[in-house]
Amino acid sequence: MTLDSTADDVAAAHLISARLDAMHAGPLQVSVTDGPIFVLLAMASVHAGMLRPLASDCDDAAKALQRARPNGYVLAESTKVSGFTPPPRTFVSDYPDGSAARYAYVHVSERGLVEIVAGELADSRRQLVGLGGIEQSIRKYDALALRTAFDALGVRGRIVVTAALLGTQSIRVRSRETVPELDGILDIPCVRIVPRAFASPAQLEVQNLNLMVGDLWAKVTTRAN
């Protein structure tokens, strides 16, 4: 967190970090295909204390978040897909069918904690070569969906956000952006960045969110060897 963070920011960051720990330990809200798995978590600082969002607002926020396209994957418009019923306030990718692991999902908890999750990040050779798909989906869909979700929650103030990759143990990483070019292996099961606080939903812009994704990728490349 930054030096100007409020006590509520810190509390929200702790809740987000605890949720990320739980996701790392498993299970997720919905089984997601390996890839590794990209996770973006966000929570209004005001909801880290005694104040809780209305259940109906959480429902509306989840519906707004359904417009996201995590890593390019379209989310089903219904919460029931091919005979599979996810947890409340959860929308999953159209495919695969049935109870098979999904490519992506979004979820809003009863405390207003937002999850955007996507798998299948590696290329056809199971190598991680960048997070371009994540950046593109944020640019086209996800940033707007995230802002709209917090509008539905009635949030006008500060929001804490983090991003991470799960399931990175022994993943090969290649990058032409580094000097020299990188061809290495990750020796850790999870890569995460420090949560950051934004003053309002309006600051959840494409540029700000993709800066976080860029920082996450930079951490990936520094940890691969």
Backbone as a ProteinNet text record, in pm:
[ID]
protein_1_A
[PRIMARY]
MTLDSTADDVAAAHLISARLDAMHAGPLQVSVTDGPIFVLLAMASVHAGMLRPLASDCDDAAKALQRARPNGYVLAESTKVSGFTPPPRTFVSDYPDGSAARYAYVHVSERGLVEIVAGELADSRRQLVGLGGIEQSIRKYDALALRTAFDALGVRGRIVVTAALLGTQSIRVRSRETVPELDGILDIPCVRIVPRAFASPAQLEVQNLNLMVGDLWAKVTTRAN
[TERTIARY]
83.4	0	87	31	105.4	101	186.3	195.2	66.4	-12.2	-135.7	-256.7	-232.3	-342	-412.9	-543.6	-621.5	-625.3	-675.3	-689.1	-783.9	-889.5	-982.6	-914.8	-825.3	-749.5	-670.6	-603.2	-520	-606.6	-722.1	-813	-862.6	-897	-941.4	-829.4	-707.1	-592.9	-571.6	-591.5	-577.4	-683.8	-807.3	-914	-886.8	-839	-806.3	-692.7	-589.7	-476	-518.7	-608.9	-659.2	-738.7	-817.2	-892.3	-797.7	-692.6	-595.8	-525.7	-494.4	-435.2	-530.2	-659.2	-758.3	-771.3	-765.3	-773.2	-650.9	-535.8	-412.8	-420.7	-476.8	-490.8	-600	-699.7	-808.1	-919.8	-1039.8	-1072.9	-1114	-1125.9	-1180.1	-1332.6	-1397.4	-1544	-1592.4	-1518	-1547.4	-1414.5	-1410.6	-1287.8	-1251.8	-1124.8	-1077	-962.8	-958.8	-852.8	-716.3	-617.9	-481.3	-431.5	-322.5	-282.6	-156.9	-107	-161.1	-292.8	-334.8	-462.3	-438.7	-500	-492.4	-607.6	-576.1	-676.8	-665.4	-777.6	-786.4	-891.4	-852.6	-943.6	-956	-1076.6	-1099.7	-1209.3	-1192	-1289.5	-1291.4	-1410.2	-1422	-1369.8	-1287.6	-1228.8	-1336	-1445.5	-1551.1	-1616.8	-1612.4	-1675.4	-1585.1	-1464	-1373.7	-1409.7	-1491	-1530.1	-1669.1	-1744.8	-1878.3	-1981.4	-1958.1	-2055.4	-2050.8	-2165.7	-2173.6	-2267	-2240.6	-2331.2	-2462.5	-2566.3	-2694	-2681.6	-2755.7	-2752.1	-2796	-2896.7	-2944.4	-2839	-2760.3	-2652.7	-2543.3	-2514.2	-2415.5	-2464.5	-2594.5	-2651.8	-2636.1	-2665.9	-2654.3	-2509	-2418.3	-2276.1	-2228.7	-2275	-2236.9	-2289.7	-2412.3	-2468.8	-2389.1	-2341.8	-2258.4	-2124.9	-2071.5	-1941.6	-1948.9	-2068.8	-2085.2	-2042.1	-2037.4	-1996.3	-1845.1	-1772.1	-1627	-1599.6	-1480.5	-1437.3	-1297	-1282.3	-1149.1	-1063.9	-951.5	-861.8	-932.7	-1039.1	-1111	-1226	-1250.3	-1354.7	-1490.9	-1589.5	-1725.2	-1790.4	-1857.2	-1926.2	-2073.7	-2127.3	-2268.4	-2357	-2468.6	-2559.4	-2641.7	-2655.7	-2730.6	-2634.4	-2678.4	-2596.4	-2607	-2695.6	-2705.8	-2665.9	-2562.2	-2507.2	-2491.7	-2557.7	-2540.6	-2555.4	-2657.8	-2683.7	-2594.8	-2509	-2417.1	-2461.5	-2474.2	-2514.5	-2399.5	-2335.4	-2226	-2276.9	-2187.2	-2228.7	-2305	-2376.2	-2449.6	-2357.4	-2412	-2342.1	-2214.4	-2223.4	-2109.1	-2152.1	-2074.2	-2097.1	-1973.2	-1994.7	-1883.2	-1878.6	-1765.4	-1751.8	-1848.4	-1887.5	-1980.4	-1925.1	-1795.3	-1732.2	-1624	-1585.3	-1645.4	-1784.9	-1855	-1990.6	-1992.1	-2112.2	-2134.2	-2051.6	-2005.5	-1931.7	-1781	-1735.5	-1591.5	-1535.4	-1404.5	-1338.8	-1363	-1388.7	-1420.2	-1293.9	-1305.3	-1193.9	-1184.1	-1297.5	-1297.9	-1427	-1423.7	-1546.4	-1529.5	-1642.1	-1642.9	-1735.4	-1707.7	-1785.8	-1784.2	-1894.9	-1903.3	-1950.2	-1871.8	-1907.8	-2013.2	-2069.5	-2171.8	-2112.4	-1979.7	-1912.5	-1871.1	-1901.7	-1867.3	-1727.5	-1663.2	-1530.7	-1547.4	-1482.5	-1497.4	-1382.8	-1416.4	-1315.7	-1332.7	-1222.7	-1216.6	-1106.4	-1142.1	-1049.9	-1048	-928.5	-914.8	-798.9	-819.2	-712.7	-664.1	-593.6	-544.8	-459.7	-366.2	-280.9	-160.8	-120.4	-0.4	-29.5	77.2	60.5	45	43.4	18	126.9	242.7	352.3	360.7	253.9	244.1	352	386.5	481.9	408.7	450.9	394	481.1	424.3	503.6	456	358.7	309.5	166.9	115.6	-22.1	-102.7	-71.4	-137.9	-287.3	-331.3	-474.6	-548.5	-485.3	-544	-551.4	-442.9	-440.3	-546	-561.8	-660	-802.4	-831	-967.4	-997.4	-896.8	-916	-945.9	-871.5	-889	-1027.3	-1074.1	-1199.5	-1323.5	-1312.5	-1432.5	-1419.9	-1311.8	-1309.2	-1302.9	-1228.4	-1219.6	-1357.3	-1430.7	-1565.4	-1657.7	-1650.3	-1734.7	-1703.7	-1576.3	-1536.1	-1589.6	-1576.6	-1630.3	-1782	-1848.6	-1994.5	-2037.1	-1960	-1990.7	-1983	-1880.2	-1869.1	-1972.9	-2013.1	-2125.6	-2252.1	-2272.4	-2389.3	-2384.8	-2264.1	-2247.9	-2265.8	-2283.6	-2301.1	-2172.8	-2060.3	-1929.7	-1893.6	-1855.2	-1808.8	-1664.9	-1617.5	-1485.4	-1379.4	-1287.2	-1164	-1185.9	-1105	-1111.5	-970.1	-954.1	-824.4	-826.3	-719.6	-712.1	-578.1	-580	-455	-470.5	-357.8	-357.3	-253.3	-276.7	-185.7	-197.6	-98.9	-103.1	-92.9	-184.7	-183	-138.6	-81.5	-41.4	79.4	176.8	294.2	413.4	402.9	516.4	560.9	689.4	753.7	704.8	635.9	592.4	711.2	726.5	831.8	787.2	876.8	849.3	947.9	895.4	980.9	940.2	1040.6	1012.3	1121.9	1079.8	1173.3	1191.8	1115.3	1122.4	1239.8	1292.8	1404.5	1536.6	1639.9	1774.8	1867.2	1923.8	1897.8	1757.7	1718.4	1588.2	1578.2	1459	1437.7	1383.1	1439.6	1386.7	1414.2	1316.2	1339.5	1219.4	1234.6	1131.7	1097	967.7	924.6	935	992.2	1009.5	917.1	811.5	714.8	573.6	481.5	346.6	251.4	291.9	203.4	287.4	247	312	205.6	234	136.4	205.7	127.8	179.9	111	169.1	113.6	-19.3	-122.9	-250.4	-233.1	-314.4	-307.5	-444.4	-443.9	-568.8	-592.5	-715.9	-758.7	-864.5	-866.2	-951.4	-1099.9	-1135.6	-1276.3	-1288.2	-1410.6	-1428.5	-1382.4	-1391.3	-1350.7	-1203.5	-1122.5	-980.3	-948.4	-1049.7	-1028.9	-1028.2	-937.2	-925.6	-835.8	-844.3	-762.9	-615.3	-566.8	-424.8	-380.1	-457.1	-418.7	-420.3	-523.2	-531.9	-423.4	-396.6	-293.5	-153	-134.5	-6.7	16	-90.4	-79.3	-46.8	-111.4	-81.3	63.7	110.7	249.9	345.7	312	395.8	395.5	280.5	273.2	362.8	358.7	443.7	591.4	623.9	762.7	810.3	722.5	760	777.6	693.2	708.3	845.5	884.8	1012.2	1131.8	1119	1231.4	1244.5	1134.9	1140.3	1173.9	1160.4	1192.7	1344	1395.3	1539.9	1569.5
-120.2	0	125.3	236.6	361.5	435.9	539.5	613.9	688.8	723.5	797.3	705.6	577	482.9	509	489.7	504.7	371.6	377.3	254.5	157.4	210.9	125.1	60.9	135.3	78.2	-43.1	-27	-135.4	-255.7	-229.3	-338.8	-410.4	-334.7	-395.7	-476.5	-424.7	-497.3	-629.1	-629.7	-753.6	-855.6	-809	-899.7	-954.5	-868.8	-912.6	-1013.6	-986	-1078.1	-1211.7	-1207.1	-1331.2	-1411.2	-1342.5	-1412	-1473.1	-1400.7	-1454	-1576.5	-1573.5	-1690.7	-1810.2	-1784.3	-1892	-1946.7	-1859.5	-1904.2	-1987.3	-1945.4	-2020.7	-2160.2	-2168	-2297.6	-2381.4	-2314.4	-2382.2	-2422.3	-2445.2	-2429.9	-2286.5	-2257.3	-2130.8	-2135.6	-2024.3	-2025.4	-2126.1	-2135.5	-2228	-2284.5	-2411.9	-2470.4	-2403.7	-2364	-2294.8	-2375	-2380.6	-2453.9	-2397	-2485.9	-2443.8	-2347.4	-2279.8	-2193.3	-2113.8	-2051.2	-2039	-1959.8	-1921	-1853.4	-1708.7	-1615.4	-1473.7	-1438.5	-1359.2	-1316.4	-1165.8	-1096.3	-956.2	-947.1	-892.7	-874.7	-726.4	-682.4	-541.8	-529.8	-431	-411.7	-265.6	-212.3	-76.6	-72.8	25.8	35.6	46	115.2	135.5	3.7	-97.1	-225.8	-318.9	-273.3	-355.4	-349.1	-250.5	-235.4	-289.3	-216.1	-260.9	-240.9	-144	-115.1	-222.5	-279.1	-383.4	-337.8	-381.7	-347.8	-424.3	-370.8	-441.2	-564.6	-669.4	-792.4	-765.1	-680.6	-649	-573.5	-489.3	-417.6	-514.2	-614.7	-716.5	-794.4	-824.9	-892.9	-807.3	-678.5	-588.4	-573.4	-572	-560.8	-682.8	-801	-922.7	-919.7	-870.7	-861.1	-763.4	-654.9	-559.9	-623	-703.2	-765.4	-873.3	-924.7	-1025.6	-973.6	-843.7	-785.3	-791.5	-830	-847.4	-965.3	-968.2	-1078.2	-1119.8	-1183.7	-1213	-1294.7	-1239	-1302	-1330.3	-1256.5	-1271.3	-1369.6	-1433.9	-1536.4	-1474.4	-1506.7	-1455.7	-1527	-1449.9	-1506.3	-1525.8	-1639.2	-1669.2	-1564.7	-1532.2	-1431.6	-1485.5	-1616.7	-1678.7	-1736	-1740.6	-1802.7	-1954.7	-2008.4	-2152.6	-2185.5	-2267.9	-2295.6	-2445.6	-2499.4	-2640.8	-2733.6	-2708.7	-2794.6	-2768.4	-2667.8	-2635.5	-2505.6	-2508	-2388.4	-2341.8	-2229.7	-2178	-2118.8	-2075.7	-2008.1	-1879.3	-1824.7	-1699.3	-1587	-1500.8	-1382	-1419.1	-1529.1	-1578.6	-1604.5	-1554.3	-1580.3	-1647.4	-1755.3	-1835.5	-1828.8	-1869.1	-1873	-1974.6	-1950.5	-2040.8	-2182.3	-2194.9	-2324.9	-2347.6	-2471.8	-2596.2	-2619.4	-2719.2	-2747.5	-2822.8	-2825.9	-2905.7	-2859.3	-2955.2	-2924.3	-2920.4	-2925.3	-2919.1	-2784.2	-2780.3	-2655.1	-2549.3	-2428.1	-2318	-2242.8	-2163.6	-2079.3	-1953.2	-1906.9	-1781.5	-1770.5	-1684.1	-1649.8	-1514.6	-1454.9	-1335.9	-1363.3	-1295.6	-1320.7	-1195.5	-1170.7	-1064.5	-1127.1	-1112.7	-1170.7	-1085.3	-1137.1	-1062.2	-941.5	-934.3	-816.5	-718.1	-751.8	-661.7	-679.3	-791.2	-819.8	-878.4	-816.8	-852.6	-942.8	-1049.8	-1139.6	-1145.9	-1127.9	-1154.3	-1257.4	-1372.7	-1486.4	-1545	-1576.7	-1636	-1734.2	-1845.7	-1943.3	-1943.2	-2048.8	-2065.9	-1947	-1904.7	-1791.6	-1832.4	-1957.5	-2003	-2024.8	-2030.9	-2055.7	-2204.7	-2242.6	-2382.2	-2476.5	-2422.2	-2503.6	-2496.5	-2444.6	-2432.3	-2341.5	-2238	-2138.3	-2006.8	-1936.1	-1805.4	-1700.6	-1630.7	-1535.7	-1391.4	-1370.2	-1235.5	-1239.2	-1121.7	-1108.5	-1018.8	-1028.3	-944.5	-967	-1092.2	-1120.8	-1053.7	-1051.9	-984.3	-834.1	-776.5	-632.2	-592.9	-675.3	-644.4	-651.6	-753	-764.2	-651.5	-608	-492.4	-368.3	-353	-234.9	-232.5	-347	-351.2	-365.4	-439.3	-475.1	-460.7	-513.4	-538.4	-412.4	-311.4	-188.2	-124.4	-116.6	-59.3	-143.7	-275.7	-363.9	-347.9	-331.4	-314.8	-183.3	-75.8	52.8	45.8	-17.5	-29	-112.1	-215.7	-299.6	-219	-136.6	-56.5	55.4	103.7	197.7	129.6	4.6	-70.7	-94.4	-105.8	-123.6	7.5	116.8	246.1	306.3	259.8	306.2	437.9	534.9	663.3	692	616.1	643.2	543.8	517	446	296.4	242.9	101.5	45	-72.6	-140.4	-255.2	-266.3	-363.9	-436.4	-564.1	-637	-733.8	-786	-884.2	-990.2	-1110.6	-1221.4	-1328.4	-1414.9	-1537.1	-1655	-1749.8	-1872.2	-1988.5	-2090	-2209.5	-2188.4	-2113.6	-2080.4	-2172.7	-2263.6	-2350.9	-2428.4	-2416.5	-2489.1	-2445.1	-2331.7	-2278.8	-2215.1	-2246.8	-2184.6	-2045.2	-1949.2	-1809.9	-1765.9	-1707.4	-1653.4	-1509.3	-1425	-1284.1	-1226.3	-1158.9	-1087.5	-942.9	-903.2	-765.3	-742.1	-849.3	-835.6	-839.1	-787.2	-789.8	-855.4	-974.2	-1051.6	-1115.2	-1176	-1241.8	-1347.3	-1356.9	-1447	-1581	-1686.7	-1822.1	-1893	-1888.7	-1940.5	-2013.9	-2059.4	-2136.5	-2066	-2056.2	-2002	-2109.2	-2072.3	-2169.1	-2139.6	-2063.6	-2030.4	-2059.2	-2097.9	-2136.4	-2020.2	-1900.1	-1784.3	-1658.2	-1570.4	-1439.8	-1333.7	-1241	-1136.9	-1002.6	-896.2	-762.4	-702	-596.7	-529.9	-463.4	-479.4	-412.1	-260.8	-198.5	-53.8	8.4	129.3	200.8	308.3	315.3	419.1	505.1	633.8	729.6	708.5	652.7	636.6	537.5	488.2	398.5	459.1	590.4	655.8	632.5	604.1	580.8	437.9	353.7	216.8	220	297.8	317.5	211.1	199.3	101.7	120.2	243.4	267.9	225.5	260.1	226.4	75.8	8.7	-136	-209	-165	-232.6	-201.9	-90.7	-68	-174.9	-213.3	-319.7	-452.6	-479.8	-602.9	-601.8	-486.3	-474	-498.9	-448.6	-472.9	-620.9	-685.3	-828.8	-906.6	-872.5	-940.7	-913.7	-792.6	-760.8	-847.3	-869.7	-954.6	-1098.8	-1142.7	-1277.8	-1294.1	-1197.6	-1209.9	-1200.8	-1127.4	-1118.7	-1244.4	-1317.9	-1439.7	-1564.1	-1557.4	-1674.3	-1684.1	-1805.5	-1824.3	-1962.7
0	0	0	-41.7	-49.4	83.6	94.9	219.3	251.8	150.4	174.9	191.7	210.6	229.1	361.6	361.5	483.6	558.2	682.6	760.2	690.7	628.2	554.5	433.6	367.4	255.5	301.9	414.6	468	504	564.8	600	475.1	371.2	245.9	182.8	188.4	133.2	205.9	336.7	413.2	372.3	353.1	310.3	170.4	81.8	-53.6	-51.4	27.9	36.3	95.2	194.6	253.1	150.4	69.5	-35.4	-137.2	-171.8	-267.1	-210.1	-81.9	-16.6	-25.4	-1.5	-7.7	-149.1	-248.4	-387.4	-423.3	-374.5	-399.7	-337.9	-216.7	-149.9	-215.1	-275.3	-343.8	-248.9	-305.5	-447.3	-481	-610.7	-656.8	-649.8	-677	-683.8	-787.1	-897.5	-1006.9	-1055.1	-1087	-1140.5	-1272.6	-1285.6	-1405	-1464.9	-1597.7	-1666.2	-1630.3	-1626	-1595.4	-1701	-1664.6	-1772.4	-1771.4	-1664.2	-1527.9	-1525	-1404.6	-1385.6	-1343.7	-1416.8	-1382	-1288.8	-1186.5	-1089.6	-1068.6	-1077.7	-1037	-927.9	-813.5	-700.6	-669	-636.2	-604.4	-499.1	-410.2	-302.5	-260.6	-236.4	-184.1	-41.4	-11	122.8	230.5	199.8	298.3	337.9	251.9	281.3	361.2	394.2	474.6	622.5	661.7	801	827.6	908.2	947.2	837.2	749.5	644.1	536	504.6	402.4	289.7	167.6	57.4	68.9	8.8	4.1	-84	-48.9	-128.9	-272.3	-288.5	-423.6	-503.7	-436.3	-505.2	-550	-467.7	-506.5	-628.3	-630.4	-746.9	-872.5	-859.5	-974.6	-1018.7	-922.5	-955.8	-1033.6	-993.1	-1065	-1208.1	-1224.9	-1359.7	-1445.8	-1384.7	-1458.2	-1495.4	-1405.6	-1428.3	-1535.8	-1561.5	-1665.9	-1801.9	-1818.5	-1946.3	-1967	-1865.3	-1881	-1973.9	-2028.2	-2115	-2072	-1957.5	-1904.3	-2002.1	-2040.7	-2138.3	-2270.7	-2298.6	-2425	-2422.2	-2309.4	-2302.7	-2271	-2353.6	-2335.3	-2217.3	-2132.6	-2017.3	-2049.4	-2006.1	-2030.8	-1963.4	-2026.3	-1971.9	-1856	-1848.6	-1740	-1637.2	-1511.2	-1407.5	-1410.7	-1494.8	-1513	-1656.1	-1670.9	-1803.2	-1821.9	-1924.8	-1961.7	-1842.1	-1761.7	-1647.9	-1528.5	-1535.5	-1426.3	-1360.2	-1227.9	-1154	-1066.1	-1099.8	-1018.8	-887.6	-800	-676.9	-708.2	-610.2	-633.4	-681.5	-765.2	-816.4	-892	-966.4	-1043.3	-1187.2	-1280.6	-1423.1	-1480.2	-1555.5	-1605.9	-1758.5	-1813.7	-1959.2	-2019.1	-2143.2	-2211.8	-2221.7	-2234.9	-2257.2	-2153.1	-2130.4	-2178.7	-2119.7	-2173.3	-2129.6	-1996.6	-1936.7	-1817.3	-1699.2	-1620.1	-1497.7	-1518.9	-1643.4	-1671	-1628.2	-1604.8	-1567.6	-1674.7	-1630.7	-1721.9	-1761.1	-1868.5	-1910.4	-1824.3	-1771.1	-1695.3	-1614.7	-1513.8	-1441.5	-1372.9	-1334.2	-1249.5	-1131.9	-1019.8	-898.5	-812.2	-743.8	-643.9	-513.3	-407.8	-279	-210.1	-102.1	-28.3	43.9	50.7	106.4	-2.7	-127.3	-236.4	-290.9	-258.9	-313.8	-453.7	-550.1	-691.3	-734.9	-807.1	-863.9	-1015.5	-1087	-1231	-1251.3	-1306.2	-1311.4	-1452.1	-1501.4	-1635	-1637.6	-1707.7	-1727.4	-1871.6	-1908.5	-2046	-2092.1	-2008.3	-2044.1	-2127.8	-2118.1	-2188.9	-2337.1	-2416.9	-2560.1	-2586.7	-2713.4	-2750.8	-2701.6	-2669.6	-2616.9	-2465.1	-2403.9	-2258.7	-2202.4	-2278.5	-2233.9	-2208.6	-2106.7	-2078	-2145.7	-2243.8	-2322.6	-2303.6	-2218.7	-2192.7	-2142.5	-2110.8	-2063.1	-2156.5	-2284.7	-2384	-2392	-2375.2	-2379	-2264.5	-2147.9	-2032.3	-2056.5	-2106.2	-2132.8	-2235.6	-2337.4	-2441.5	-2387.9	-2306.9	-2253.6	-2155.2	-2080.3	-1992.3	-2075	-2183.2	-2268.1	-2333.8	-2380.2	-2455.5	-2367.6	-2258	-2182.5	-2030.6	-1975	-1830.9	-1745.8	-1790.5	-1711.6	-1696.4	-1805.4	-1800.5	-1714	-1729	-1648.1	-1499.8	-1466.5	-1326.7	-1270.1	-1346	-1300.1	-1281.9	-1376.6	-1369.1	-1249.1	-1217.6	-1101.8	-972.4	-958.4	-836.2	-832.3	-947.2	-950.5	-898.1	-938.3	-892.1	-741.3	-686.8	-542.4	-466.1	-538.9	-474.2	-421.7	-473.5	-425.4	-493.6	-412.8	-465.8	-424	-326.2	-270.8	-312.1	-222.1	-252.7	-276.3	-365.5	-403.4	-403.9	-347	-343.1	-443.5	-521.1	-630.5	-624.7	-657.5	-676.9	-793.2	-839.1	-948.2	-917	-968	-938.9	-1046.5	-1049.3	-1128.6	-1033.1	-1045.8	-966.5	-1053.8	-991.1	-1064.3	-1152.6	-1103.3	-1184.8	-1161.3	-1066.9	-1036.9	-1160.8	-1194.4	-1305.4	-1443.3	-1452	-1581.3	-1653.5	-1782.5	-1862.7	-1906.1	-1892.7	-1928.3	-2035	-2142	-2247.8	-2275.6	-2298.9	-2327.8	-2415.4	-2522.8	-2608.4	-2563.9	-2462.8	-2416.3	-2322.3	-2265.6	-2173	-2248.2	-2184.4	-2241.5	-2139.2	-2172.1	-2294.2	-2292.3	-2403.9	-2409.7	-2300.3	-2242.9	-2130.7	-2176.6	-2123.8	-2139.8	-2008.4	-1918	-1784.2	-1728.7	-1604.9	-1536.4	-1405.3	-1376.9	-1248.3	-1140.8	-1028.2	-919.9	-802.2	-826.9	-722.4	-773.8	-683.2	-726.8	-749.3	-708.6	-720.3	-734.1	-824.1	-839.4	-815.6	-726.2	-694.1	-677	-691.4	-668.2	-546.8	-493.7	-376.3	-412.8	-330.4	-358.5	-367.5	-451.6	-470.8	-449.9	-396.2	-369.1	-474.5	-521.8	-615.2	-546.9	-580.5	-509.5	-535.3	-651	-686.9	-801.8	-830	-944.4	-1075.7	-1089.1	-1213.9	-1245.4	-1142.8	-1164.3	-1208.7	-1214.5	-1263.6	-1416.3	-1468.5	-1612.4	-1673.9	-1804.2	-1876.9	-1845.1	-1853.1	-1832	-1693	-1590.7	-1454.1	-1429.8	-1479	-1459.1	-1536.8	-1658.7	-1737.8	-1688.1	-1617.2	-1549.5	-1443.1	-1374.5	-1275.1	-1341.8	-1454.4	-1528.7	-1575.6	-1621.5	-1662.7	-1548.1	-1429.6	-1312.1	-1274.2	-1290.8	-1262.3	-1357.6	-1486	-1583.4	-1554.8	-1515.1	-1480.6	-1364.1	-1268.3	-1155.4	-1199.8	-1293.1	-1348.4	-1412.4	-1494.1	-1566.6	-1473.2	-1364	-1270.6	-1185.5	-1167.9	-1086.6	-1166.9	-1299.2	-1383.1	-1400	-1392.3	-1409.3	-1466.6
[MASK]
+++++++++++++++++++++++++++++++++++++++++++++++++++++++++++++++++++++++++++++++++++++++++++++++++++++++++++++++++++++++++++++++++++++++++++++++++++++++++++++++++++++++++++++++++++++++++++++++++++++++++++++++++++++++++++++++++

